[in-house]
Amino acid sequence: MREPIVVPELGTPNMVVSVWYVKPGEEVYAGDRVVELLLGSATFDIAAPCAGTLAEQCAGPAERVVAGQVIGQIEYELKED
């Protein structure tokens, strides 16, 4: 299954992807920093919403993004008890 990485509402329309901390295929844990957004002169890190593998970067460095936009996908497996 896949969980989207979504740009949160940060009160500004001027957001740009600055850097991805992980590459597709790399493992992440819930809460890990995965991508940094540039908001004018400030930055904001987006954390992984779940543990898994970064499957896709949908927005690259220097690309403008908006609140609600899916900028990445984390692939994960459902664990059955």
N, C-alpha and C positions, 0 to 999 in steps of 0.2 A: 504494500500500500504506500501511498505518498501523502505527505503533509506539506502544505504550502508554507513558504516564508513570505509573510505579507508586510508591506510597509505600514507602520502604524500612523495614526493621525497625530501629527506633531505641531499643528498650528501654523505651518508654513507651506506654501505651494512650491517653494524653491528647494528641492531636495535632489541630490546627485549621489549616485553610488561612488564611493571613494575607493574602497578596497575590499576584496573578499579575503577573509582570513583562512578559508579552506577551499580546496579545489574539488571539482567533481570526482567522486570515487573515494574521498576521504571520510573517515568515520567521525561523527560528532555525538556529543551527549547533550541532553536537554539542558538549556541554560548557557551552553558554550557560545562565545561570540562567533558569528559566522560572517557578518558583513558590516561595514561602516558606511554610514551616510554622512554627507557633508550638507549642512544647513547654513549657508552663508559662511560665517566665521566659526561656527560651532560644529561638533561632530556628534553622532548618535550611533551606538552599536545596536544591532539587532541580534538577539539570541536565538539559538535553535529552539523551536517549539517542542521538539521531541528528540529522542536518541535514534540514530540510524546512520545512513550514508548520504552525503550530499549528492543527489542524482543530477541536478541541473541548476545552472545559473541562468536565469531568464533576463537579467539586466547586467550589462558589463560596466566596468569602470568608466567614469565620466558620463554615464547615461542618466538623463533626468528621469525621476520616478515620482509617482503621486501616491497619496494615502490610499490604501486598499489594494494597491497593485501587487500581484504575485511576482516576486523577483527571484525566487528559487524554489526548489522542491527537495524534500528529504524523504528518502525511501526507507521504510521500516517494515519489520515483520511483526505480525500479531502473535503474541505468546499465549498459548492456551494453557490453562492450569490443569 
